[in-house]
Amino acid sequence: MPSHSPIAPCALALVLATIPATAATDKYRVIWNQSPESSATVAWCQKDGENPQVHYGELDGEGEAPLTMTQGVDRQTPHLELDSHFARLTGLKPDTVYQFVIRDSNSESPRRWFRTAPAGEASFSFAAGGDSRNHRDARQRANRCVAKLKPMFVCFGGDMIDRSTPKEWAEWLDDWQLTTGRDGRMTPIVAARGNHEGSKDIHSFFDTPIPEDYYAIDFGDGFLRLYTLNSNIVRAGSQGEWLAKDLAANAHAKWKVAHYHHPFRPHHSGKREQHAQYNAWAPLFYKHGLDLAIECDSHVVKRTWPLRPSTEPGSEEGFIRDDAFGTVFVGEGCWGAPLRRNDDDKKWTRASGSFNQINWICVTPEKMFTRTILVDSVESAGEVDDSKPFT
């Protein structure tokens, strides 16, 4: 050190040691897979350091919350050269902001925050879509849309990556940080598996309740029941039995929504029809009054009229319009994967297209409606005002 420096070498070392580093953790995500009113999983990738813990606290008013609570690592999954850590926070209050940082032996993460789901019949919005696997620029624009829309959560329907490699997953998780708002707001993800994911990927990166990656989440004590299904394994069998039992046990749910990867009836001619999926799930959707199904995979955009399974005159490909009791199907991807032609419309197709988009779905006690958001103009778009969440 030059002799004219006012700080001695040992003093400088002491000062530097007290400044937290910010490079030992990254690839942050908040995950919902159960009880979103009272729990959330904070996930990240650990690069070095020991004994990481989530320090978190409830924000009451403005400013920074006192981070008086801690949660250690409940699960660790070294997978594809990424060391994911999961801290499952429980006992949270509904409709409450929680701030958190991740601290280990030599670093502290940036402060982030999320909001728990409200209790009872409270209006909210969520975003949904999938197929982000190839074009990072389009994927990043869609992720920025999430930050600006400020939905309560995101349903992601698979094909996050093209090939299940360490590089592609690292890039996807890095890009996911763009869903975080400028104020540190993180949007919880509800993840489903696509055909480009490996069999262990979703469970390893998103801590799904079971390795088979199908599960249900209840919002507002039966206000909305959300089903995450896995169209890459047998649709009947154990998954079909579970779905039938869960739908029957939750007949009281006001709104029922499912999301999964493969569409029953793709709107691109190069994709095959999913007959086994139709036989396993379509009758259950109709019998138990599923309101909305969110599909992916084809890299086109579509919205249908409400449908029920039928082969009667006037039906097409096993469905017929039923405005009273049918299920609306939306999709089919376009979060950044190569766009395809929407060249296989049906007579019950309400609209279709081919452009980068995500679905913005608004839920109220009176109605549920969905908007198709074109993501390519996100840079010039404004942000949703929390006081006017559907505008």
N, C-alpha and C positions, 0 to 999 in steps of 0.2 A: 504494500500500500504506500502511496506517496507520503513523504514525511509531513506535508502540510495539511493532511486530512485531519478534521477535528474529531474523528471517531477512531478509537483504537481498534485493531483487528479483532480482538476478542469481543469487544462490545458490538461491533457490526455483526459478527456471527450470532450473537444473542438476539439482536433485533430481527434478523432474518428468520431465525428459528420460530419467532412468535407470529409470523405472518403465514396464515394457512395457504398451502398450495391448492391448486384447483385442477390437477391433471390426473388424479388417481382414480376417479370415477367418471363415467360418461354414459351416454345412450339411455337416458332416463325415460321411464314410462310409468304411468299410473294405470292399474288394471282393475276392472270389475269382473268378478266371477261369482259373487254371492252378496246378498244383503247390502245393496249400495247405499242405503240410508245410514248404515252403522259400520261399514267396513270398506277398506280399499287396500290394494296391494301396491306398494311402492317398489319398483324394480329398477335396476341399473346394472351396468357392467363394471367390474372391478379390475383395475389394471395393476395396482400394487397397494401397499398398506395392509394393516391388520385390524381386526376387530371393528369392522364397519357397523354403524348403527344409524337408524333414522331418528332424528330429534325433531319433534313436531309439537304443534300447539294450535289451539283454537283462536281464531282471530275474532275479536269482539270490538268492532269499530274500524278505525283506520290505522295505518302504519304497520308495524311488525308485531307479530304474535310472539309472546314468550314461549320458547320451545322447551316446555317443562316435562314432556313425556318422551320416552325412548322405546324403540322396538329394535331388537336385534334381527339377525338373518334367520328366517324360518326355513328357507330352502336355497340351495345353491346348485346351479346346473352348468358345469363346464361343457360346452357344446359348440362345435365348429369354431374352436379357438377363441370363443367369447365366454367369459366367466360371469354369468348372470347371477344376481343375488335378489332375493325376494324378501321383503319385510311386510308381513300381513298385519295391518292396523285394524283393530276391532274396538268395539265399545264407543264408536264415534256418535255424534249427535246428527240428526237429520238436517238437511238444508243449511249446512254450516261450512264455513271456509276453514281449511286447515293448511297452515304453512309448514314447510319442512326443509331440513337440510340433511345431507348424509355426511357423517364424520367418521373418519378412520384414524389410524395412528399418525398419518402425515398429511391429511387433506380435509377440506370441507367443500362440499358442492355449493353451487349457487342456490339461493333460497327460491323455492317454488311453492305453488299452492294449488289446491283443488277444492271443489265443493261437493259435499255429499248430496245424495238424492233427497228430495223432499218426502215427507211422510204423507200418506193419504192421497186424495185426488187433487193433485197440483199440476198445473200445466208446465210443460217443458218441451224442448226440442232435442233431437239427436241426429247425427249424420251417419250415412251408411253408403257402402260401396265396396269395391275391391278391384283386383287386377292392376297392380302398380309395378309390374315386374321389369319393364324394359327401359322406359324413357324417364330418366331422373328429372329432367326439366318439367315434364308434365306432372310427375309425382310430387315434386316440390311445390308446384303451384296449387295442387289439390290440398296438400298439407297446409299451406298458407291460408287456404279457404277455411279450413277447420278453425284456425286461430281467429279468423275474422268473424266467422259465424257464431262462435261461442256456444256450441251445443253442449248439452249435459254430458254426452258421451258419444263415442264412435263405434258403430258396428263395422268391423272390417272382415269381408267375406273371402279372404284367401288370395292366393297367387300374389303374395307380397313380393316375391323374388322370382327370377327366371330359373336359375339353378341354385340349389341349396349349397352354396359355398360360403366360406368365411368372409370373403370380400363382399359378396352381394348382401349378406345379412348385416355386415358392419355398415355398409352404405345405407341400407334401408333404415336401420335403427338411428343412424345419424340424421337422415332426412326426416325421421319422425319428430325430431326436436323442433322442426318448423311449425308443428301444430301448437307449440307453446306460445302464448301471447307475449306481447312486449312487457306486460306487467308480471310475467312469471306464471300465468294461469295455465295449468295442464288439464287436458281433456282425457278422462279415462277411456281405455280401449276395451272392447269386447271382441275377442279374436276367434275367427273360424278358420278351418284348414281348407286350402285349395289343392289342386292336383300338382302344382309345382313345389309345394312344400314337402320336405321329407317327413316320414312318419313321426319323428320325435321333435320336429321344429316348433310347432305351436305350443306344445306342452312345455318345452324347454325354455322358450323365450317369453311366454305369457302365463305360465303357472296355471293352466287350465285345471279344473277340478279332477279330471281323469285323463289318462293318456289317450283315450279314444276321442277326446275333444268334442264331446256333445254334452250340453248342460243347459240349465234354465235359470233365469234371474227374475226375481219378483220385485216390482216397483210399487210402492205405496200400498202394500198389503192387499194386492189383488187389483190395483188400478191398471197395471200393464204387466203381462207375463211375456218375457222375451226368451225365445228358444234359439240356441246356437246348435246347428246340426252339422254333421260331417257327411258330406256326399261322396267322400273318397273311400268309405268303408261300406259294409253291407247296410243298406237302408232299412231292411227288415231286421230279423234277428234281435239281438239284445237292444240295439238302438231303437228299432221300431216298437218293441215291447215297452221300453222306458217311455217313449214319446206318447204312446196310447195311454199308459197309466197316468203320466203327468198331466196330460190334457184333461183326462176325466177327473182327476183330483182337483184341478183348478178351473172347473167349469164356471166358477163365480167371477173369474177375472173379467174386468170390463173390456180391456183390449188385449188381443193376443197377436204377437208378431213373431215370425221366424226369419232367420237369415242363414244362408248356406251358400255353397259355391256353385254347383251345377244347376242350370235352369231345367225345369221339367220339359219345356218346349222352347228351344233356343230360337232366337230371331236372326240368326245367321245360318245360311244354308249349309255351311261346312261343318257344323256341329251336329252330333247325333242326338236323337231323341232319348230321353232318360226314362225308359219304360219301367224298369225295376223301381226307380224312385217314385214314379207316378203310382204304381201299384201299392207301394208301402206307405206313402205319405199323403197323397191327394185325398183319399177317402177320410183320413183322420183330420186333415185340415177342414174339410167341409163338415164332418160330423160334429166337431167341437168348436166350430165358428171362428177359425183363424181369420183375422182381419187383413193382415198384410204379410206378404212373403217377399223377401229381398234376395235377389239372385245375382250371380256374377258370371264369369267364365267366357262369355261370347265376345266381349269387347265391343258391344253395341249398347244403345240406350233403348229402353222400352218401358211402356206402362200399359197395363191391360185394364179392361173393365172388370168389375167383380165377377169371378168365375166359380163354377162348381163342376166337379167331374161328371161327365155325361157322354153317352154315345147316341142320344136321341136325335131325331131330325133337327138340323140347325146347329148341331155341335161340330167342332172341328178339333182333331187331334186330342179327343178325350175331354174337352171342356166346352161349356156353353155359358153365355152371359147370364148372371143372376144378381140383379141389383139389390135384392132383399137380403140374401144370405151368402153371397159369394166372397171369395178372397181376391184381393187386388195383388197383382204381381208386378214388381218393379225391378229394374236392373239394366243391363247385364254386364257390369264392370266399368271400364274406362277411367281408372285412377292413374293411368300412365302406361298401360300395356298397348301394343300396336292396335290401332283402330281397325275394325272390320266393317263390311257392308251390312246394313240392316235390310237384308234381302229375303227375309222369310217371315213376313207379317202374317197374322191370322185374321179371321173375321172378327175376333174379339180383342184384337190389338187396338188400344186407344190412341197411342202415338209411338213413334220409333224414330231413331236417328243414329248418327255416328259422330261423336265428339267427346272430348274429355269432360267428365262430369262427376259429381257426387250427388247423392240424395240428401235433402234436408227435410226431416220429418218432424212435424209439429203435433203434439198430443195435448188435447184438452179434455175435460170431462164430457164435453158435448160432441166433439168430433176429432178425427185424426186426418191430417192432410199432408201431402208430400209435394215438395218443390224440387225441380231438377236444376242444379246449379252448374252453370258453365264456368269452368275453372280457369280458362285461358286468359281471362281479363281480370284476374285477381289483383294484379298490381295497382290497377286504377280504381278498385272497388273500396267502398267504405267498410266500417266495422259495425256489427250489430251493437245497439245500445242495450245494456242490461235492463233498463227500464221499459224497453219495447222489444222483448226477446223474439218476436215473430216478424219483425219489420226489417 
